[in-house]
Every structure is written in C-alpha cells, then in structure tokens.
C-alpha cells in the first residue's frame, strides 16, 4: 500500500478542526473546564495561526503570474473579479494588489 507523507502530516489537523467544529455546532464542550466561548476562542486562534503560516508561504511564492494575468484581463479602470475554489490565496493576493490602483 502506498501513501503520501503530506497527507499523513496534515490529516490530523483536519480531524482536530472537525472535532472543534462539531463541538461548536452541537454546543457541546470537551471538558467541564471548557465553555463554548473557550472552544470558539481556540478555533479562532488556530485559524489565525494557519492564516499566518499561509501568508508567510505566500510571501515566498516565486511568481507574479496571477497578478500579471489579472492586469491583462482587467485593465484599468476595471476592478478585478474572480471566483476561486477553496483556498486560492495566490489569486486572492493578486486581486488585492491589482485593485490597489483603482
């Protein structure tokens, strides 16, 4: 049986976040010492940490292809608009940068 090590590295995050989301959806706590506000704060803190990691990786992205594509598709004074799937942060960042001049 073959497996991708990247899937194993991140599989537990999906499960962990799913547990937190389920607890919030059902309004159930993990432990008597945890109220729903504490669980919600934990979820938010994890989310912000994930965003920080993604933002750092985005800054290291070695391409301007998305930005250049948006400039060609939406020349000034048009505002760029794109429907992206899931977490397409490179396209999102390119759209923000392209719209700064409008």
C-alpha positions, 0 to 999 in steps of 0.5 A: 500500500502506498501513501503520501507523507503530506497527507499523513502530516496534515490529516490530523489537523483536519480531524482536530478542526472537525472535532472543534467544529462539531463541538461548536455546532452541537454546543457541546464542550470537551471538558467541564473546564471548557465553555463554548466561548473557550472552544470558539476562542481556540478555533479562532486562534488556530485559524489565525495561526494557519492564516499566518503560516499561509501568508508567510508561504505566500510571501515566498511564492516565486511568481507574479503570474496571477497578478500579471494575468489579472492586469491583462484581463482587467485593465484599468479602470476595471476592478478585478473579479474572480471566483476561486475554489477553496483556498486560492490565496495566490489569486486572492493576493493578486486581486488585492494588489491589482485593485490597489490602483483603482 
